[in-house]
Amino acid sequence: MSSLIRWLTAPAIEIAAMASDTAAVLRREQRYRDVPAVEPNAGLIAETLLDGSFSLLVGMLVGVPESQQVRRGHQELLAMRDFIEQRGWYADPTGYHMTPPPLRAPQVTERESTGLRGTTRYKELVFESEYEPHPGEPGRERWLAHDDNGTATAYVMEHEGRDRPWLVCVHGFSMGQPATNVQGLAADWIHEELGLNVLMPVLPLHGPRSSTRFSGGGLLQPEFANVLHLFSQAVWDIRRMVDWIRRRSAAPVGLYGISLGGYTASLASAFIDDLACVVAGIPAVDFTSLARDNEPWAYQAYGRDMKTDYGLVSEVTYPVSPLTFEPLVPADRRFIYAGVADRVARPDQARALWRHWGKPSIEWLSSGHVMASMKPELKPFLRRIAGEHLFAPGEAPFAVDHGLRETG
């Protein structure tokens, strides 16, 4: 009975957190060094509540795993730590990431998607991922049992005629369908207004690759070994897609990701040569603190049986952390933007990446998390990056705006 009462009252945990975050906005609180203080307004308060509602909804959709599943996941983490240590991948984490074969003949189909901004025409790129976890790696068989995940997918918006620069745009958690990717990444604006070719990879376990009732749900299970498989496969797939672009185009290629895609783009930038730029938007780069900050309220309701050893999670995810690797992109071609009131990937996530990357150009938006990538004030930042690093001098089909509020 006490467990049932805790479960029924557990949403109060998230609601209390939402109230605390809203109060922080009203107090103009500066919670983190090197992050601008929050300036309160009605829109920002609404975004704080939206972020909290998003976390609450995800927690409700995830539900409560069986305690046996949690214990099994813990034992798998211990086995994974031993597996990594025995192969020397703590000393050389690049060894964990396998080199993928070239992508030569994907299936390409013309498609249409209808969203809030009307109908978008795009091409769907489909191919067999060919990724497999290492032989003997814990969780390997469970990962390979996700049948749909073995088929890699990307959505492509390409200009006809003159060869244009490319921006590979990696979506966030729970996205992955054409309409959500186009909307959430502002891909139509990037394609039409900036004049870029756009390729949007679908992350493992998301969109048409998902095997749960909502996109990305498989990442939130107690088997944290999935985190290694998801990000190593994501990097593998993106490397193949960039190779596909380069086999048909000599134009520059940039890499851009938001939220979970910011994590992925940051990680992938350590394995792809000659990128014109890398942009991490509202990035989540420390999976351990991200998981702890957004731990489903139902886990807390059940108490000790649902406790996660986050120190162990941090150890095990080291070979797929963006904070482990140095990007191959020069420091002056690394860019970050983040929301000062983000309550999903909190500002310390972007700050950690900013410090790790050598304090490159960073734009702090008056924003939360869910709405940040669609903010109009973000566009001058992306426009300048495209004009200076993707197009040759004088070739950008737009005026470059240098009047931005940045630090770094």
Secondary structure, 3 states (H helix, E strand, C coil): CHHHHHHHHCHHHHHHHHHHHHHHHHCCCCCCCCCCCCCCCHHHHHHHHHHHHHHHHHHHHHCCCCHHHHHHHHHHHHHHHHHHHHCCCCCCHHHHCCCCCCCCCCEEEEEEEEECCEEEEEEEEEEECCCCCCCCCCCHHHHHCCHHHHEEEEEEECCCCCCCCEEEEECCCCCCCHHHHHHHCCHHHHHHCCCCEEEEECCCCCHHHCCCCCCCHHHHCCCCHHHHHHHHHHHHHHHHHHHHHHHHCCCCEEEEEECHHHHHHHHHCCCCCCCCEEEEECCCCCHHHHHHHCCCHHHHHHHHHHCCCHHHHHHHCHHHCCCCCCCCCCHHHEEEEEECCCCCCCHHHHHHHHHHCCCCEEEEECCCCCCHHHCHHHHHHHHHHHHHHCCCCCCCCCCCCCCCCCEC
